[in-house]
Amino acid sequence: MRMSYRQASIIIFYMLVAFKVLSLPSLVYQTCKNDGYLAVLIMMVVDAILLWGSLKVLKQAKDKNIYDYVKQYTGSVIAKIFVIALTLIPLIHLGIKTKGLEWFLVKNLYTQFEWFQFAIPVSLVTCYMIYKGIRNIGRVSEFFVWIIVIGVTIIIIKGFGAVDWSFFLPVLSKGIKPIFKAIYDYLAWFGIGGELLLFAGCIDFKNEKKSRVFFYSALAIILVQLVLWSFYGAYGIMASTHNFAISDISQISNANIALDELSWLIVSVWAVAQILHIAIYGYLFCRGLQLIFNIKNDTVATLILFLILILWIFWGEHTIALEKLFLHKSIVWIMIVAQYIIPIIIFAISFIKKKDKKQSDAQSAKSQNIIQSTQNEGDKASNADKSSNLGGGKQIKPKSKQPNKSRGKYAKV
């Protein structure tokens, strides 16, 4: 079953926020210091623009999956290459998200947990949500969205009380180069346009309201920026030593004890919402996997994902290689190609083919009108011939008028 347009808009909100309020603020600060919020802002705006192009393609694809849609224009080989590249994106994001959630839960909230006590429940819950389908994930997203928005807003308000606004001045003190270096280094934490294409055939555009996507996209950008200002302004030059922005802001002491206790409750809810993020990316990965290997059984794809999640978490727990992997140049270039270049190519193909189809339809309509006009003229001529032959083919001579001949006594003069 397909999800509604409203559910799709909320899932887009989750995808835009997903990586931006935990470890990313600390990482970006190491590169561009107090201008870190600008790097995140630039990329979120770029992602928001690209997602509009993705939605255009999804609407044009209708009930087709992205492989079938691309194949009709490029052939099966190129379509398969595109799908493989697009499927790598949610796989990378799954690695970042599961590792981030493990750090957040095991090393921050519940320090007595072992890795398997975290890995097995999270993997089981995630895979069950994926198995039940995207519409059920959409329903859970609808339930949590405003709890998360209100909760994050409360944490932001709490953090703003400790913000030193002078920390953000001067703007671009080291120029614009560090900002673009941060974008390049942490590109794996951004992007939505590519993997969103894997939702082709999963969204019902019947009740489409573009204002919903605009609203949730703008809300995501605003919330993330407020979290960054609160985090950087409160911790200043120590921001690089705090790895969990949303959690660290909640630890800022406040005169209101009730607000402090509420903040920890909100952080716990946020941790639960992270599982929803993993379910979204897991669903996209399973969908790509099914398209690549033509897997018809959803259970098989879900079991493969379960094993991958366990391996991700085990590998991340027992080696530092996973931490370095997402910063490797090969991952950056995979993201550049799969998350930005390939979607732009698909947008261009979609636009050109749509334009050609409109021209073809217009030409076809014009030709049809000419044929219809010619046929109408022929019918008129035929009707005229029939009306002229109604007398059986004999011409009736009109009677000539003869002068009246008087037979009275005045006939002769």
C-alpha positions as CSV (number, residue, x, y, z in Angstrom):
1,M,0.0,0.0,0.0
2,R,1.2,3.5,-0.8
3,M,1.6,6.3,1.7
4,S,-0.4,9.5,1.5
5,Y,1.2,12.8,0.3
6,R,1.0,14.1,3.9
7,Q,2.9,11.1,5.2
8,A,5.5,11.6,2.5
9,S,5.9,15.3,3.5
10,I,6.5,14.3,7.2
11,I,9.0,11.6,6.2
12,I,10.9,14.3,4.2
13,F,10.9,16.4,7.4
14,Y,12.5,13.4,9.2
15,M,15.1,12.9,6.5
16,L,16.1,16.6,6.4
17,V,16.6,16.7,10.2
18,A,17.9,13.2,10.7
19,F,21.7,13.8,10.8
20,K,21.9,17.4,11.7
21,V,21.3,17.6,15.5
22,L,23.6,14.9,17.0
23,S,27.2,14.6,15.9
24,L,27.3,16.8,12.9
25,P,27.4,20.2,14.7
26,S,30.5,19.1,16.6
27,L,32.2,17.8,13.5
28,V,31.5,20.9,11.4
29,Y,32.7,23.2,14.1
30,Q,36.2,21.5,13.9
31,T,36.5,22.8,10.3
32,C,34.7,26.2,10.2
33,K,34.3,27.2,13.8
34,N,31.5,29.7,14.5
35,D,30.4,29.6,10.9
36,G,29.4,26.0,11.1
37,Y,25.7,26.8,10.9
38,L,26.3,28.4,7.5
39,A,27.7,25.2,6.1
40,V,24.7,23.3,7.3
41,L,22.3,26.0,6.1
42,I,23.7,26.0,2.5
43,M,23.5,22.2,2.2
44,M,20.0,22.0,3.6
45,V,18.8,24.7,1.1
46,V,20.4,22.7,-1.7
47,D,18.8,19.5,-0.5
48,A,15.4,21.2,-0.3
49,I,15.7,22.5,-3.9
50,L,16.7,19.0,-5.2
51,L,13.8,17.3,-3.4
52,W,11.3,19.3,-5.4
53,G,12.9,17.9,-8.6
54,S,12.6,14.4,-7.1
55,L,9.0,14.9,-6.3
56,K,8.3,16.0,-9.9
57,V,9.9,12.7,-11.1
58,L,7.9,10.7,-8.5
59,K,4.7,12.3,-9.7
60,Q,5.5,11.6,-13.3
61,A,6.5,8.0,-12.6
62,K,3.0,7.3,-11.1
63,D,2.8,3.6,-10.3
64,K,6.2,2.7,-11.8
65,N,9.3,2.1,-9.6
66,I,12.4,4.1,-10.4
67,Y,14.0,1.3,-12.3
68,D,11.1,0.8,-14.7
69,Y,10.7,4.6,-15.1
70,V,14.4,5.2,-16.0
71,K,14.5,2.0,-18.2
72,Q,11.8,3.3,-20.6
73,Y,14.1,6.2,-21.5
74,T,17.7,4.8,-21.1
75,G,17.5,1.1,-21.3
76,S,17.9,-1.6,-18.7
77,V,21.7,-1.4,-18.2
78,I,21.9,2.3,-17.4
79,A,18.7,2.0,-15.3
80,K,20.3,-0.8,-13.2
81,I,23.5,1.2,-12.7
82,F,21.5,4.2,-11.5
83,V,19.5,2.1,-9.1
84,I,22.7,0.5,-7.7
85,A,24.1,4.0,-7.1
86,L,20.9,5.2,-5.5
87,T,20.8,2.2,-3.2
88,L,24.3,2.9,-1.8
89,I,23.0,6.2,-0.3
90,P,20.5,4.7,2.3
91,L,23.2,2.0,3.0
92,I,25.7,4.7,3.9
93,H,23.1,6.6,5.9
94,L,22.1,3.5,7.8
95,G,25.7,3.1,8.8
96,I,25.9,6.7,10.1
97,K,22.6,6.6,11.8
98,T,23.0,3.2,13.6
99,K,26.5,4.2,14.7
100,G,25.2,7.6,15.9
101,L,22.3,6.0,17.8
102,E,24.6,3.5,19.4
103,W,26.9,6.3,20.6
104,F,23.9,8.2,21.8
105,L,22.3,5.4,23.8
106,V,25.2,3.2,24.9
107,K,27.8,5.9,25.6
108,N,25.5,8.7,26.7
109,L,22.2,7.7,28.1
110,Y,22.6,4.0,29.1
111,T,26.3,3.5,29.7
112,Q,25.7,-0.1,31.2
113,F,24.5,-1.4,27.9
114,E,26.5,-3.9,25.8
115,W,26.5,-3.5,22.0
116,F,24.3,-6.6,21.5
117,Q,21.7,-5.4,24.0
118,F,21.3,-2.4,21.7
119,A,21.8,-4.0,18.3
120,I,19.3,-6.9,18.6
121,P,16.2,-4.9,19.8
122,V,16.8,-2.0,17.5
123,S,17.4,-4.3,14.5
124,L,14.3,-6.3,15.2
125,V,12.0,-3.3,15.7
126,T,13.3,-1.6,12.6
127,C,12.9,-4.7,10.4
128,Y,9.4,-5.3,11.7
129,M,8.4,-1.8,10.8
130,I,9.9,-2.2,7.3
131,Y,8.1,-5.6,6.9
132,K,4.7,-4.0,7.7
133,G,5.2,-1.5,4.9
134,I,5.8,2.2,4.1
135,R,2.3,3.2,5.0
136,N,2.7,2.0,8.6
137,I,6.0,3.8,8.8
138,G,4.2,6.9,7.6
139,R,1.5,6.5,10.3
140,V,4.2,6.2,13.0
141,S,5.9,9.3,11.5
142,E,2.6,11.2,11.8
143,F,2.2,10.2,15.5
144,F,5.7,11.4,16.5
145,V,6.3,14.5,14.4
146,W,4.7,17.1,16.6
147,I,6.0,15.5,19.8
148,I,9.5,15.9,18.3
149,V,8.9,19.4,17.1
150,I,7.5,20.6,20.4
151,G,10.2,18.7,22.3
152,V,13.1,20.2,20.3
153,T,11.6,23.6,20.6
154,I,11.6,23.3,24.4
155,I,15.3,22.3,24.3
156,I,16.1,25.2,22.0
157,I,14.3,27.6,24.4
158,K,16.3,26.2,27.3
159,G,19.6,26.5,25.4
160,F,18.9,30.1,24.3
161,G,19.1,31.2,27.9
162,A,22.9,30.5,27.9
163,V,23.7,31.7,24.4
164,D,26.5,34.2,24.0
165,W,25.5,35.9,20.7
166,S,28.9,37.7,20.4
167,F,30.4,34.3,19.6
168,F,29.0,34.4,16.1
169,L,30.8,37.6,15.2
170,P,32.5,38.3,13.0
171,V,30.8,36.3,10.3
172,L,33.1,34.5,7.8
173,S,36.1,35.6,9.9
174,K,38.2,32.9,8.0
175,G,36.6,33.3,4.7
176,I,34.2,31.0,2.8
177,K,36.8,28.3,2.1
178,P,36.4,26.5,5.5
179,I,32.6,26.3,4.9
180,F,33.0,24.5,1.6
181,K,35.7,22.2,3.1
182,A,33.2,21.2,5.8
183,I,30.5,20.5,3.2
184,Y,32.9,18.3,1.3
185,D,34.3,16.5,4.3
186,Y,30.8,15.7,5.8
187,L,28.8,15.3,2.6
188,A,27.7,11.9,3.7
189,W,25.6,13.6,6.4
190,F,23.6,15.5,3.8
191,G,21.4,14.8,0.8
192,I,17.9,13.6,0.1
193,G,17.3,14.1,-3.6
194,G,18.8,10.8,-4.7
195,E,17.5,8.3,-2.2
196,L,14.0,10.0,-2.3
197,L,13.7,8.6,-5.9
198,L,13.6,5.1,-4.5
199,F,10.1,6.0,-3.2
200,A,8.8,6.0,-6.8
201,G,5.5,4.1,-6.9
202,C,5.1,4.4,-3.1
203,I,3.4,7.9,-2.9
204,D,-0.2,8.6,-3.6
205,F,-0.4,12.1,-5.2
206,K,-4.2,12.1,-5.2
207,N,-4.4,14.7,-2.5
208,E,-1.3,16.5,-3.4
209,K,-0.7,19.8,-1.6
210,K,2.7,21.3,-2.4
211,S,2.4,23.7,0.5
212,R,2.8,20.7,2.9
213,V,6.2,19.8,1.6
214,F,7.2,23.5,1.6
215,F,6.0,23.8,5.2
216,Y,7.8,20.7,6.6
217,S,11.0,21.5,4.6
218,A,11.1,25.1,6.0
219,L,10.3,23.8,9.5
220,A,13.2,21.3,9.3
221,I,15.6,24.0,8.2
222,I,14.5,26.5,10.9
223,L,14.6,23.9,13.7
224,V,18.1,22.7,12.7
225,Q,19.4,26.3,12.5
226,L,18.0,27.1,16.0
227,V,19.6,24.0,17.4
228,L,23.0,25.0,15.9
229,W,22.8,28.6,17.2
230,S,21.8,27.3,20.7
231,F,24.6,24.7,20.7
232,Y,27.4,26.9,19.4
233,G,26.3,30.0,21.4
234,A,26.1,28.0,24.6
235,Y,29.3,26.0,24.3
236,G,31.5,28.3,22.3
237,I,35.0,27.1,21.6
238,M,34.2,23.9,23.6
239,A,31.6,22.8,21.0
240,S,34.0,20.4,19.4
241,T,34.2,18.4,22.6
242,H,30.5,17.8,22.8
243,N,29.4,15.0,20.4
244,F,25.6,15.0,20.9
245,A,24.2,18.5,20.3
246,I,20.6,17.9,21.1
247,S,21.5,16.0,24.3
248,D,24.2,18.4,25.4
249,I,21.9,21.4,25.1
250,S,19.5,19.6,27.4
251,Q,22.2,19.3,30.0
252,I,22.6,23.1,30.4
253,S,21.5,23.9,33.9
254,N,18.3,25.9,34.3
255,A,16.7,27.6,37.2
256,N,13.5,25.8,36.3
257,I,13.9,22.2,37.6
258,A,10.8,21.0,35.9
259,L,12.2,22.1,32.6
260,D,15.4,20.2,33.3
261,E,13.5,17.0,33.9
262,L,11.3,17.6,30.9
263,S,14.4,18.0,28.7
264,W,15.6,14.5,29.6
265,L,12.2,13.1,28.8
266,I,12.3,14.8,25.4
267,V,15.8,13.4,24.8
268,S,14.6,9.9,25.5
269,V,11.7,10.4,23.0
270,W,14.2,11.7,20.5
271,A,16.2,8.5,20.9
272,V,13.1,6.4,20.1
273,A,12.5,8.6,17.0
274,Q,15.9,7.7,15.8
275,I,14.7,4.1,15.3
276,L,12.1,5.6,13.0
277,H,14.9,7.3,11.0
278,I,16.6,3.9,10.7
279,A,13.4,2.3,9.5
280,I,13.0,5.0,6.7
281,Y,16.5,4.4,5.4
282,G,16.1,0.7,5.9
283,Y,13.0,0.6,3.8
284,L,14.7,2.6,1.0
285,F,17.6,0.2,1.1
286,C,15.3,-2.9,0.9
287,R,13.4,-1.4,-2.0
288,G,16.7,-0.7,-3.9
289,L,17.9,-4.3,-3.1
290,Q,14.7,-5.7,-4.5
291,L,15.0,-3.7,-7.7
292,I,18.7,-4.7,-8.2
293,F,18.3,-8.4,-7.7
294,N,14.7,-8.7,-8.7
295,I,13.7,-10.0,-5.2
296,K,9.9,-10.5,-5.1
297,N,9.7,-11.6,-1.4
298,D,9.8,-8.7,1.0
299,T,10.9,-11.0,3.9
300,V,14.1,-11.9,2.1
301,A,15.1,-8.3,1.7
302,T,14.2,-7.6,5.3
303,L,16.3,-10.5,6.6
304,I,19.3,-9.2,4.6
305,L,18.8,-5.8,6.1
306,F,18.7,-7.4,9.6
307,L,22.0,-9.0,9.1
308,I,23.6,-5.8,7.8
309,L,22.4,-3.8,10.8
310,I,23.9,-6.3,13.2
311,L,27.2,-6.3,11.3
312,W,27.2,-2.4,11.1
313,I,26.8,-2.2,14.9
314,F,29.3,-5.0,15.7
315,W,31.9,-3.6,13.3
316,G,31.4,-0.1,14.7
317,E,31.7,-1.4,18.3
318,H,35.0,-3.4,17.7
319,T,36.9,-1.2,15.3
320,I,37.4,2.5,14.6
321,A,37.4,1.8,10.9
322,L,33.7,2.6,10.6
323,E,34.3,6.1,12.0
324,K,36.9,6.8,9.4
325,L,34.9,5.1,6.6
326,F,32.3,7.9,6.3
327,L,35.0,10.5,6.0
328,H,36.9,8.7,3.3
329,K,37.1,10.4,-0.1
330,S,35.5,7.4,-1.9
331,I,32.4,7.8,0.2
332,V,32.3,11.5,-0.6
333,W,32.5,10.9,-4.3
334,I,29.8,8.2,-4.1
335,M,27.6,10.7,-2.5
336,I,28.4,13.4,-5.1
337,V,27.6,11.0,-7.9
338,A,24.6,9.2,-6.4
339,Q,23.0,11.9,-4.4
340,Y,23.4,14.9,-6.8
341,I,24.7,14.1,-10.3
342,I,22.5,11.0,-11.0
343,P,19.3,12.8,-9.8
344,I,20.1,15.8,-11.9
345,I,20.5,13.5,-14.9
346,I,17.1,11.9,-14.2
347,F,15.5,15.3,-13.7
348,A,16.9,16.4,-17.2
349,I,15.7,13.2,-18.9
350,S,12.3,13.5,-17.3
351,F,12.0,17.1,-18.3
352,I,13.1,16.5,-21.9
353,K,10.9,13.5,-22.4
354,K,7.9,15.3,-20.9
355,K,8.5,18.2,-23.2
356,D,8.8,15.9,-26.2
357,K,5.6,14.1,-25.2
358,K,3.8,17.5,-25.0
359,Q,5.1,18.4,-28.5
360,S,4.2,14.9,-29.8
361,D,0.7,15.2,-28.3
362,A,0.2,18.6,-29.8
363,Q,1.3,17.4,-33.2
364,S,-0.9,14.4,-33.0
365,A,-3.9,16.6,-32.0
366,K,-3.1,18.9,-34.9
367,S,-3.0,16.0,-37.3
368,Q,-6.2,14.6,-36.0
369,N,-7.9,18.0,-36.4
370,I,-6.7,18.2,-40.1
371,I,-8.0,14.7,-40.8
372,Q,-11.3,15.5,-39.1
373,S,-11.6,18.7,-41.1
374,T,-10.8,16.9,-44.4
375,Q,-13.4,14.3,-43.5
376,N,-16.0,16.9,-42.7
377,E,-15.4,18.6,-46.1
378,G,-15.7,15.3,-47.9
379,D,-19.0,14.6,-46.1
380,K,-20.3,18.0,-47.1
381,A,-19.4,17.4,-50.8
382,S,-21.0,14.0,-50.7
383,N,-24.2,15.4,-49.2
384,A,-24.3,18.1,-51.9
385,D,-24.1,15.5,-54.7
386,K,-26.9,13.4,-53.2
387,S,-29.2,16.4,-53.0
388,S,-28.6,17.3,-56.7
389,N,-29.6,13.7,-57.7
390,L,-32.9,13.5,-55.9
391,G,-34.9,13.6,-59.2
392,G,-33.7,10.1,-60.3
393,G,-31.2,11.6,-62.7
394,K,-33.9,13.4,-65.0
395,Q,-33.8,17.1,-65.4
396,I,-37.2,18.7,-65.2
397,K,-37.6,21.6,-67.6
398,P,-39.3,24.6,-66.1
399,K,-42.5,25.7,-68.0
400,S,-42.0,28.8,-70.1
401,K,-44.5,31.6,-69.5
402,Q,-46.9,32.0,-72.5
403,P,-49.0,35.1,-73.1
404,N,-52.7,34.7,-72.3
405,K,-54.8,34.3,-75.4
406,S,-58.2,36.0,-75.1
407,R,-61.1,34.2,-76.6
408,G,-63.6,37.1,-76.4
409,K,-64.9,39.5,-79.0
410,Y,-61.8,41.7,-78.7
411,A,-59.3,39.0,-79.9
412,K,-58.7,40.7,-83.2
413,V,-58.5,44.3,-84.0
